[in-house]
Amino acid sequence: MNQNTIEEGKTLAIVSYITLLGTLVAYFMNRGKNNEFVKFHIGQALRAWITGLIVTFIAKVLIMFSGIGLLSYLQYAGLVLAIIGGLNAMNGKVEKIPLVGDIG
């Protein structure tokens, strides 16, 4: 992937990490351009947000049964992964997000 491709797709790559709606917007805006940098970050953003939803559900169930309120901090997992991915996109890096970047 050359530097020109990265520079052209940097804005959409960053937008893909701004909530799940941003991921959808970046996906539909990139369909005609087919920028590989944006496509990579859309996939990573989707993994981050889906992981966030799953971990939030599991945390809520665990809190309900165990009563351990500290588990509520697990609900920020998707946000933390999205921030890491957004920083990678902003810096023009093609790095997978931790833990779930290789899934799929």
NUFI-867716 format. One record per atom (N, C-alpha, C): residue in one letter; atom name; x, y, z. Coordinates in Angstrom, 3 decimals, padded with zeros to 6 digits. Layout:
N
 res atom        u        v        w
   a   CA        X        Y        Z
...
***
This chain:
104
 res atom        u        v        w
   m    N  000.857 -001.167  000.000
   m   CA  000.000  000.000  000.000
   m    C  000.904  001.231  000.000
   n    N  000.694  002.091 -000.985
   n   CA  001.574  003.255 -001.089
   n    C  001.056  004.427 -000.246
   q    N  001.893  005.414 -000.086
   q   CA  001.589  006.567  000.771
   q    C  000.417  007.375  000.232
   n    N  000.264  007.431 -001.084
   n   CA -000.835  008.175 -001.691
   n    C -002.185  007.555 -001.314
   t    N -002.270  006.241 -001.336
   t   CA -003.498  005.538 -000.947
   t    C -003.839  005.827  000.511
   i    N -002.831  005.835  001.359
   i   CA -003.041  006.103  002.785
   i    C -003.536  007.523  002.997
   e    N -002.911  008.482  002.329
   e   CA -003.309  009.888  002.503
   e    C -004.726  010.139  001.993
   e    N -005.095  009.505  000.880
   e   CA -006.440  009.683  000.332
   e    C -007.516  009.103  001.250
   g    N -007.191  008.014  001.936
   g   CA -008.194  007.333  002.734
   g    C -008.157  007.623  004.214
   k    N -007.255  008.490  004.636
   k   CA -007.067  008.726  006.066
   k    C -008.335  009.243  006.746
   t    N -009.033  010.181  006.131
   t   CA -010.233  010.764  006.747
   t    C -011.325  009.720  006.930
   l    N -011.601  008.947  005.890
   l   CA -012.636  007.908  006.007
   l    C -012.230  006.821  006.987
   a    N -010.948  006.526  007.053
   a   CA -010.478  005.523  008.008
   a    C -010.732  005.986  009.434
   i    N -010.508  007.262  009.706
   i   CA -010.763  007.803  011.044
   i    C -012.263  007.815  011.332
   v    N -013.065  008.203  010.334
   v   CA -014.523  008.240  010.513
   v    C -015.067  006.859  010.852
   s    N -014.445  005.820  010.328
   s   CA -014.948  004.461  010.570
   s    C -014.901  004.070  012.049
   y    N -014.078  004.736  012.838
   y   CA -013.991  004.420  014.264
   y    C -014.926  005.266  015.123
   i    N -015.671  006.193  014.515
   i   CA -016.580  007.042  015.283
   i    C -017.941  006.365  015.308
   t    N -018.174  005.556  016.274
   t   CA -019.381  004.746  016.494
   t    C -019.629  003.789  015.338
   l    N -020.577  002.922  015.524
   l   CA -020.938  001.955  014.496
   l    C -021.537  002.656  013.283
   l    N -022.203  003.773  013.497
   l   CA -022.752  004.552  012.395
   l    C -021.628  005.101  011.507
   g    N -020.548  005.537  012.108
   g   CA -019.394  006.013  011.344
   g    C -018.790  004.911  010.490
   t    N -018.808  003.694  011.009
   t   CA -018.311  002.549  010.248
   t    C -019.161  002.341  009.007
   l    N -020.487  002.429  009.163
   l   CA -021.387  002.269  008.021
   l    C -021.214  003.396  007.006
   v    N -021.070  004.620  007.479
   v   CA -020.860  005.765  006.585
   v    C -019.573  005.571  005.786
   a    N -018.493  005.190  006.462
   a   CA -017.210  004.980  005.775
   a    C -017.322  003.841  004.762
   y    N -018.069  002.807  005.103
   y   CA -018.236  001.673  004.188
   y    C -018.925  002.119  002.894
   f    N -020.036  002.830  003.033
   f   CA -020.781  003.243  001.844
   f    C -020.057  004.319  001.039
   m    N -019.305  005.181  001.704
   m   CA -018.548  006.201  000.976
   m    C -017.331  005.607  000.262
   n    N -016.831  004.493  000.741
   n   CA -015.645  003.866  000.151
   n    C -015.999  002.870 -000.950
   r    N -017.259  002.559 -001.121
   r   CA -017.633  001.543 -002.110
   r    C -017.171  001.897 -003.513
   g    N -017.300  003.130 -003.907
   g   CA -016.882  003.530 -005.246
   g    C -015.373  003.688 -005.381
   k    N -014.723  004.141 -004.339
   k   CA -013.278  004.395 -004.376
   k    C -012.470  003.112 -004.191
   n    N -012.970  002.211 -003.360
   n   CA -012.321  000.939 -003.066
   n    C -010.886  001.125 -002.568
   n    N -010.700  002.035 -001.631
   n   CA -009.393  002.323 -001.049
   n    C -009.045  001.220 -000.052
   e    N -007.904  000.579 -000.241
   e   CA -007.493 -000.547  000.610
   e    C -007.248 -000.130  002.057
   f    N -006.706  001.062  002.273
   f   CA -006.449  001.560  003.626
   f    C -007.756  001.731  004.389
   v    N -008.747  002.309  003.732
   v   CA -010.057  002.498  004.360
   v    C -010.718  001.150  004.612
   k    N -010.617  000.247  003.646
   k   CA -011.223 -001.075  003.789
   k    C -010.645 -001.813  004.998
   f    N -009.329 -001.725  005.174
   f   CA -008.689 -002.364  006.322
   f    C -009.230 -001.798  007.637
   h    N -009.315 -000.476  007.732
   h   CA -009.751  000.147  008.982
   h    C -011.254 -000.023  009.226
   i    N -012.042 -000.143  008.178
   i   CA -013.464 -000.447  008.370
   i    C -013.598 -001.822  009.013
   g    N -012.829 -002.784  008.553
   g   CA -012.860 -004.124  009.151
   g    C -012.421 -004.115  010.604
   q    N -011.383 -003.358  010.901
   q   CA -010.907 -003.277  012.281
   q    C -011.928 -002.570  013.173
   a    N -012.554 -001.518  012.664
   a   CA -013.564 -000.795  013.438
   a    C -014.766 -001.692  013.717
   l    N -015.166 -002.452  012.728
   l   CA -016.291 -003.371  012.916
   l    C -015.970 -004.405  013.993
   r    N -014.758 -004.904  013.986
   r   CA -014.343 -005.850  015.030
   r    C -014.373 -005.191  016.413
   a    N -013.922 -003.946  016.492
   a   CA -013.905 -003.236  017.778
   a    C -015.314 -003.049  018.315
   w    N -016.240 -002.589  017.467
   w   CA -017.599 -002.310  017.946
   w    C -018.366 -003.586  018.270
   i    N -018.182 -004.641  017.483
   i   CA -018.851 -005.906  017.793
   i    C -018.302 -006.485  019.093
   t    N -016.994 -006.399  019.280
   t   CA -016.393 -006.850  020.537
   t    C -016.955 -006.059  021.709
   g    N -017.105 -004.762  021.538
   g   CA -017.678 -003.931  022.587
   g    C -019.081 -004.357  022.959
   l    N -019.910 -004.660  021.963
   l   CA -021.276 -005.100  022.232
   l    C -021.302 -006.439  022.972
   i    N -020.485 -007.362  022.530
   i   CA -020.453 -008.690  023.156
   i    C -019.937 -008.606  024.592
   v    N -018.850 -007.871  024.791
   v   CA -018.274 -007.748  026.134
   v    C -019.230 -007.013  027.072
   t    N -019.943 -006.012  026.565
   t   CA -020.922 -005.304  027.387
   t    C -022.031 -006.240  027.830
   f    N -022.530 -007.058  026.917
   f   CA -023.577 -008.018  027.274
   f    C -023.088 -008.999  028.331
   i    N -021.892 -009.537  028.131
   i   CA -021.331 -010.494  029.088
   i    C -021.105 -009.823  030.442
   a    N -020.616 -008.591  030.433
   a   CA -020.379 -007.868  031.691
   a    C -021.685 -007.652  032.442
   k    N -022.742 -007.287  031.735
   k   CA -024.031 -007.064  032.388
   k    C -024.570 -008.345  033.008
   v    N -024.415 -009.456  032.313
   v   CA -024.863 -010.740  032.865
   v    C -024.039 -011.103  034.095
   l    N -022.725 -010.926  034.029
   l   CA -021.868 -011.238  035.172
   l    C -022.181 -010.348  036.366
   i    N -022.461 -009.078  036.110
   i   CA -022.813 -008.165  037.209
   i    C -024.126 -008.592  037.840
   m    N -025.072 -008.989  036.994
   m   CA -026.380 -009.389  037.492
   m    C -026.274 -010.621  038.405
   f    N -025.443 -011.582  038.028
   f   CA -025.341 -012.806  038.817
   f    C -024.340 -012.720  039.964
   s    N -023.265 -011.958  039.791
   s   CA -022.241 -011.922  040.833
   s    C -022.356 -010.703  041.736
   g    N -022.909 -009.616  041.225
   g   CA -023.018 -008.402  042.013
   g    C -021.728 -007.607  042.110
   i    N -020.735 -007.979  041.339
   i   CA -019.452 -007.280  041.366
   i    C -019.530 -006.086  040.419
   g    N -019.671 -004.909  040.979
   g   CA -019.852 -003.702  040.196
   g    C -018.639 -003.288  039.391
   l    N -017.463 -003.724  039.808
   l   CA -016.246 -003.352  039.076
   l    C -016.221 -003.931  037.663
   l    N -017.018 -004.950  037.414
   l   CA -017.071 -005.528  036.080
   l    C -017.697 -004.576  035.063
   s    N -018.334 -003.522  035.551
   s   CA -018.948 -002.554  034.639
   s    C -017.895 -001.835  033.792
   y    N -016.661 -001.812  034.233
   y   CA -015.597 -001.173  033.446
   y    C -015.279 -001.943  032.170
   l    N -015.690 -003.200  032.110
   l   CA -015.481 -003.974  030.886
   l    C -016.289 -003.414  029.726
   q    N -017.306 -002.631  030.034
   q   CA -018.157 -002.074  028.991
   q    C -017.416 -001.085  028.101
   y    N -016.260 -000.632  028.521
   y   CA -015.474  000.319  027.742
   y    C -014.487 -000.361  026.801
   a    N -014.517 -001.681  026.712
   a   CA -013.553 -002.413  025.890
   a    C -013.645 -002.000  024.421
   g    N -014.849 -001.913  023.879
   g   CA -015.014 -001.528  022.478
   g    C -014.520 -000.124  022.211
   l    N -014.784  000.776  023.138
   l   CA -014.331  002.160  022.985
   l    C -012.805  002.242  023.001
   v    N -012.181  001.505  023.895
   v   CA -010.713  001.504  023.980
   v    C -010.112  000.954  022.683
   l    N -010.687 -000.131  022.163
   l   CA -010.190 -000.699  020.910
   l    C -010.389  000.274  019.749
   a    N -011.521  000.977  019.746
   a   CA -011.778  001.954  018.680
   a    C -010.807  003.129  018.764
   i    N -010.472  003.557  019.958
   i   CA -009.505  004.649  020.105
   i    C -008.129  004.224  019.598
   i    N -007.727  003.011  019.932
   i   CA -006.438  002.506  019.450
   i    C -006.429  002.442  017.923
   g    N -007.504  001.922  017.353
   g   CA -007.599  001.846  015.894
   g    C -007.641  003.221  015.249
   g    N -008.362  004.148  015.861
   g   CA -008.433  005.509  015.337
   g    C -007.078  006.190  015.339
   l    N -006.311  005.961  016.390
   l   CA -004.955  006.519  016.441
   l    C -004.069  005.919  015.355
   n    N -004.226  004.612  015.111
   n   CA -003.471  003.979  014.026
   n    C -003.852  004.581  012.677
   a    N -005.157  004.803  012.467
   a   CA -005.614  005.386  011.201
   a    C -005.096  006.813  011.047
   m    N -005.126  007.575  012.130
   m   CA -004.669  008.959  012.080
   m    C -003.174  009.039  011.755
   n    N -002.420  008.076  012.238
   n   CA -000.981  008.057  011.994
   n    C -000.601  007.342  010.693
   g    N -001.596  006.865  009.955
   g   CA -001.338  006.205  008.675
   g    C -000.766  004.811  008.810
   k    N -001.030  004.159  009.922
   k   CA -000.501  002.813  010.152
   k    C -001.531  001.761  009.759
   v    N -001.028  000.641  009.282
   v   CA -001.874 -000.507  008.967
   v    C -001.556 -001.581  010.002
   e    N -002.018 -001.353  011.230
   e   CA -001.787 -002.288  012.335
   e    C -003.118 -002.782  012.859
   k    N -003.168 -004.050  013.177
   k   CA -004.399 -004.635  013.707
   k    C -004.581 -004.231  015.164
   i    N -005.856 -004.110  015.577
   i   CA -006.132 -003.769  016.963
   i    C -005.851 -004.980  017.835
   p    N -005.503 -004.754  019.113
   p   CA -005.155 -005.869  019.989
   p    C -006.315 -006.834  020.225
   l    N -006.001 -008.061  020.465
   l   CA -006.914 -009.136  020.849
   l    C -007.837 -009.615  019.737
   v    N -008.508 -008.734  019.029
   v   CA -009.520 -009.172  018.050
   v    C -009.182 -008.780  016.619
   g    N -008.046 -008.187  016.393
   g   CA -007.686 -007.728  015.057
   g    C -007.508 -008.847  014.043
   d    N -007.214 -010.060  014.496
   d   CA -007.006 -011.185  013.594
   d    C -008.256 -012.007  013.352
   i    N -009.322 -011.743  014.082
   i   CA -010.541 -012.544  013.962
   i    C -011.237 -012.208  012.649
   g    N -011.682 -013.228  011.947
   g   CA -012.460 -013.027  010.723
   g    C -011.605 -012.970  009.560
***
